[in-house]
Amino acid sequence: MTAHASVLAGLIGSGIQASRTPALHEREGDAQSLRYLYRLIDLDPLQLDVSALPQLLEAAERTGFTGLNITFPCKQAVIPLLDELSPEAEGIGAVNTVVLRDGRRVGHNTDCLGFAEGFRRGLGDVERRRVVQMGAGGAGAAVAHALLAEGVGQLLVFDVDAERAHALASSLERRFGTGRARAGDDLPDALANADGLVNTTPMGMAKLPGTPVPAALLRPALWVAEIVYFPLETQLLKDARALGCRTLDGGTMAVFQAVKAFELFSGAKADAQRMLEHFRSLDA
């Protein structure tokens, strides 16, 4: 991989003004003496939705962008607009990183390894026989793959769109084996018999306050992981910590998916520990 002299990258998504991704990328670029600019392309203030993706990708290509990160609600909608998918992105069925090079758009998924690294660091020793996952969208697909690869025995997937939950569960069973995943239908029962709970929905973000799981369904023996990181302490984590649950916030996933995206955009090796420290310093 050849390092680039300069990088122009961006993030396309909805309600992303609080994102720390630009600071993470630009500060790592500064540390490596790279000319590195990272811009937010927030659909909300632009009064756009996913239907604008073709125009936004074309504009990015024409204005010399090196690549784009893709977040809610565009991680699956972007796939038909790409020329090629990495094996990870193809297997997961979601893209969060698009490299623009030589007139081609190549989609990658760095969410999966980002969540897996955070999980190993923060919850590496937890029981994982049965886990409940809230959300079956683009981020949910990546996290589900990471959880099963990290040894979760059975994953129960819940989503406001039952068909989407069934589709993800079927895809996971094809890849990981019969019985490893199924769509959930009774959340209280599922949580009563689970070791852990993971939220992969946008519920809890600054723009979507609240929790995907009523506090009354949590119990101290349950570990709880979150992928939302603005705010870093969501209502779900607050409820879980009040009960004494072991928890994992969305920060480590945010950092480690950014580490890989930085490398894909720049061609340079990122310093993961430095990026983690950068992220933590943003709280100070």
C-alpha positions as CSV (number, residue, x, y, z in Angstrom):
1,M,0.0,0.0,0.0
2,T,1.5,3.3,-1.1
3,A,1.2,6.3,1.2
4,H,-0.5,9.4,-0.2
5,A,1.0,12.9,0.1
6,S,-2.4,14.3,0.9
7,V,-5.9,12.9,1.9
8,L,-9.3,14.5,1.5
9,A,-11.9,12.3,3.2
10,G,-15.4,12.7,4.5
11,L,-18.3,11.1,6.4
12,I,-21.8,10.8,4.9
13,G,-24.7,10.2,7.3
14,S,-27.6,11.7,9.2
15,G,-27.3,13.7,12.4
16,I,-23.5,13.5,12.6
17,Q,-22.5,16.9,13.8
18,A,-21.2,15.4,17.1
19,S,-19.0,12.9,15.3
20,R,-15.4,12.6,16.5
21,T,-14.3,10.9,13.3
22,P,-13.0,14.0,11.7
23,A,-10.8,14.9,14.7
24,L,-9.5,11.3,14.9
25,H,-8.4,11.2,11.3
26,E,-7.0,14.7,11.1
27,R,-5.0,14.4,14.4
28,E,-3.5,11.1,13.3
29,G,-2.7,12.7,9.9
30,D,-1.0,15.6,11.7
31,A,1.0,13.2,13.8
32,Q,2.3,11.6,10.6
33,S,2.9,14.9,8.9
34,L,0.2,14.2,6.3
35,R,-2.0,16.9,4.7
36,Y,-5.2,15.3,5.9
37,L,-8.6,17.0,5.7
38,Y,-11.8,15.3,6.8
39,R,-15.2,16.8,6.2
40,L,-18.8,16.0,7.5
41,I,-21.5,15.6,4.9
42,D,-24.6,15.6,7.2
43,L,-27.8,14.8,5.4
44,D,-30.0,16.5,8.0
45,P,-28.9,20.2,7.6
46,L,-28.6,19.6,3.9
47,Q,-32.3,18.4,3.9
48,L,-31.3,15.3,2.0
49,D,-31.9,11.5,2.4
50,V,-30.3,8.3,1.1
51,S,-31.7,9.1,-2.4
52,A,-29.0,11.8,-2.7
53,L,-26.2,9.2,-2.4
54,P,-25.5,8.9,-6.2
55,Q,-25.0,12.7,-6.5
56,L,-22.9,12.9,-3.3
57,L,-20.6,10.1,-4.5
58,E,-20.2,11.7,-7.9
59,A,-19.5,15.1,-6.4
60,A,-16.8,13.5,-4.1
61,E,-15.1,11.9,-7.1
62,R,-15.2,15.1,-9.1
63,T,-13.8,17.2,-6.3
64,G,-10.9,14.8,-5.6
65,F,-11.9,13.0,-2.4
66,T,-9.7,10.1,-1.5
67,G,-12.5,8.2,0.2
68,L,-15.7,8.4,2.3
69,N,-16.9,6.9,5.5
70,I,-20.6,5.9,5.4
71,T,-22.8,5.8,8.5
72,F,-26.5,5.6,9.4
73,P,-28.7,5.4,7.3
74,C,-26.6,4.7,4.3
75,K,-24.5,1.6,4.9
76,Q,-26.6,-0.7,2.8
77,A,-28.1,1.8,0.4
78,V,-24.6,2.7,-0.9
79,I,-23.7,-0.9,-2.0
80,P,-25.4,-0.8,-5.5
81,L,-23.5,2.4,-6.3
82,L,-20.0,0.8,-5.8
83,D,-17.8,-1.0,-8.4
84,E,-16.3,-3.6,-6.0
85,L,-16.7,-4.9,-2.4
86,S,-14.0,-6.3,-0.1
87,P,-14.7,-9.8,1.0
88,E,-15.7,-8.5,4.5
89,A,-18.1,-6.0,3.1
90,E,-19.6,-8.6,0.7
91,G,-20.0,-11.2,3.5
92,I,-21.6,-8.7,5.9
93,G,-23.8,-6.9,3.4
94,A,-22.9,-3.4,4.6
95,V,-20.3,-0.8,3.8
96,N,-18.9,1.9,6.1
97,T,-15.8,2.9,4.1
98,V,-15.5,3.7,0.4
99,V,-12.1,4.2,-1.3
100,L,-12.2,6.3,-4.4
101,R,-9.2,5.5,-6.6
102,D,-8.5,5.3,-10.3
103,G,-12.1,6.0,-11.2
104,R,-13.4,3.1,-9.1
105,R,-15.4,2.9,-5.9
106,V,-14.4,0.1,-3.6
107,G,-16.5,-0.6,-0.5
108,H,-15.0,-2.0,2.8
109,N,-16.4,-2.8,6.2
110,T,-14.2,-1.7,9.1
111,D,-17.1,-1.8,11.7
112,C,-16.8,-5.6,12.2
113,L,-13.1,-5.6,13.2
114,G,-13.7,-2.3,15.1
115,F,-16.3,-3.9,17.3
116,A,-14.4,-7.2,17.7
117,E,-11.3,-5.3,18.9
118,G,-13.3,-3.3,21.4
119,F,-15.1,-6.4,22.6
120,R,-11.9,-8.3,23.2
121,R,-10.4,-5.4,25.1
122,G,-13.5,-4.6,27.2
123,L,-15.5,-7.8,27.6
124,G,-13.0,-10.5,26.6
125,D,-13.7,-12.8,29.5
126,V,-17.6,-12.7,29.6
127,E,-20.0,-15.6,29.1
128,R,-21.3,-15.6,25.6
129,R,-23.6,-18.6,25.3
130,R,-26.6,-16.5,24.4
131,V,-26.6,-12.8,23.4
132,V,-29.5,-10.5,22.4
133,Q,-28.8,-7.9,19.7
134,M,-31.0,-4.9,19.1
135,G,-30.9,-3.8,15.5
136,A,-30.4,-5.6,12.1
137,G,-29.2,-2.7,9.9
138,G,-25.8,-2.1,8.4
139,A,-24.0,-1.7,11.7
140,G,-26.0,-4.6,13.2
141,A,-24.9,-6.9,10.4
142,A,-21.2,-6.0,11.1
143,V,-21.5,-6.4,14.9
144,A,-23.4,-9.7,14.5
145,H,-20.6,-11.1,12.4
146,A,-18.1,-10.0,15.0
147,L,-20.0,-11.5,17.9
148,L,-20.4,-14.9,16.3
149,A,-16.7,-14.9,15.2
150,E,-15.8,-14.1,18.8
151,G,-17.6,-17.2,20.0
152,V,-21.2,-16.2,20.8
153,G,-23.1,-19.5,20.9
154,Q,-26.5,-18.1,19.8
155,L,-27.4,-14.6,18.7
156,L,-31.0,-13.4,19.0
157,V,-31.7,-10.5,16.7
158,F,-34.4,-8.0,17.3
159,D,-35.4,-5.1,14.9
160,V,-38.4,-2.9,14.5
161,D,-38.6,-4.4,11.0
162,A,-39.1,-8.1,11.7
163,E,-38.3,-9.1,8.1
164,R,-34.9,-7.4,8.3
165,A,-34.2,-9.4,11.6
166,H,-35.2,-12.7,9.9
167,A,-33.0,-11.8,6.8
168,L,-30.0,-11.1,8.9
169,A,-30.4,-14.2,11.0
170,S,-30.7,-16.4,7.9
171,S,-27.6,-14.8,6.4
172,L,-25.7,-15.4,9.6
173,E,-26.8,-19.1,9.8
174,R,-25.6,-19.6,6.2
175,R,-22.1,-18.3,7.3
176,F,-21.8,-19.6,10.8
177,G,-24.0,-22.7,11.0
178,T,-27.6,-23.7,11.8
179,G,-28.8,-22.6,15.2
180,R,-26.2,-19.8,15.7
181,A,-28.6,-17.0,15.0
182,R,-32.4,-16.4,14.9
183,A,-34.8,-13.5,14.9
184,G,-36.2,-12.8,18.3
185,D,-39.9,-12.5,19.1
186,D,-40.1,-12.2,22.9
187,L,-37.6,-9.6,24.3
188,P,-38.4,-10.1,28.0
189,D,-37.9,-13.9,27.7
190,A,-34.8,-13.5,25.5
191,L,-33.1,-11.1,28.0
192,A,-34.1,-13.3,31.0
193,N,-32.1,-16.1,29.5
194,A,-29.2,-14.1,27.9
195,D,-25.6,-13.5,29.0
196,G,-25.3,-10.2,27.2
197,L,-27.1,-7.5,25.3
198,V,-25.7,-5.3,22.4
199,N,-27.4,-2.2,21.0
200,T,-26.6,-1.6,17.3
201,T,-29.6,0.7,16.7
202,P,-29.1,4.5,16.6
203,M,-31.4,4.8,19.6
204,G,-29.5,6.6,22.3
205,M,-27.7,9.0,19.9
206,A,-28.0,12.7,20.7
207,K,-30.5,13.1,17.9
208,L,-32.4,10.0,18.9
209,P,-32.5,10.0,22.7
210,G,-34.0,7.1,24.7
211,T,-33.2,3.4,25.0
212,P,-34.0,0.4,22.9
213,V,-34.6,-1.7,26.0
214,P,-36.7,-0.8,29.0
215,A,-34.6,-0.6,32.2
216,A,-36.9,-3.1,33.9
217,L,-35.7,-5.8,31.6
218,L,-32.1,-5.4,32.6
219,R,-30.5,-7.3,35.5
220,P,-27.0,-7.2,37.2
221,A,-25.7,-10.4,35.7
222,L,-26.2,-9.1,32.1
223,W,-23.3,-7.5,30.3
224,V,-24.3,-4.6,28.0
225,A,-22.4,-3.3,25.0
226,E,-23.2,-0.2,23.0
227,I,-22.1,1.1,19.6
228,V,-23.4,4.7,19.9
229,Y,-20.6,7.0,21.1
230,F,-22.2,10.4,21.0
231,P,-23.0,10.6,23.8
232,L,-20.5,8.1,25.2
233,E,-22.9,7.3,28.1
234,T,-26.2,6.5,26.5
235,Q,-29.4,6.0,28.5
236,L,-29.0,2.2,28.1
237,L,-25.5,2.3,29.6
238,K,-26.7,4.6,32.4
239,D,-29.5,2.1,33.3
240,A,-27.1,-0.9,33.1
241,R,-24.4,0.7,35.2
242,A,-27.0,1.7,37.8
243,L,-27.6,-2.0,38.2
244,G,-24.0,-3.0,38.4
245,C,-23.8,-4.6,34.9
246,R,-20.5,-4.8,33.1
247,T,-20.6,-2.4,30.2
248,L,-18.8,-1.5,27.0
249,D,-19.3,1.9,25.4
250,G,-19.1,2.7,21.7
251,G,-15.8,4.4,21.9
252,T,-13.5,1.5,21.2
253,M,-15.5,0.5,18.1
254,A,-15.4,4.1,16.9
255,V,-11.6,4.2,17.3
256,F,-10.7,0.8,15.8
257,Q,-13.0,1.2,12.7
258,A,-11.3,4.6,12.2
259,V,-7.8,3.0,12.5
260,K,-8.5,0.7,9.5
261,A,-10.3,3.4,7.5
262,F,-7.4,5.8,8.0
263,E,-5.0,3.1,6.6
264,L,-7.3,2.5,3.6
265,F,-7.5,6.2,2.8
266,S,-3.9,7.2,3.5
267,G,-1.9,4.1,2.7
268,A,0.0,4.8,5.9
269,K,0.0,2.6,9.1
270,A,-2.1,4.2,11.9
271,D,-0.9,4.2,15.5
272,A,-4.0,2.6,17.2
273,Q,-2.9,3.5,20.7
274,R,-2.3,7.2,19.7
275,M,-5.8,7.3,18.1
276,L,-7.3,5.8,21.2
277,E,-5.6,8.4,23.4
278,H,-6.8,11.1,20.9
279,F,-10.3,9.9,21.3
280,R,-10.2,9.9,25.1
281,S,-8.7,13.4,25.1
282,L,-11.8,14.7,23.3
283,D,-13.7,14.0,26.6
284,A,-11.3,16.1,28.6
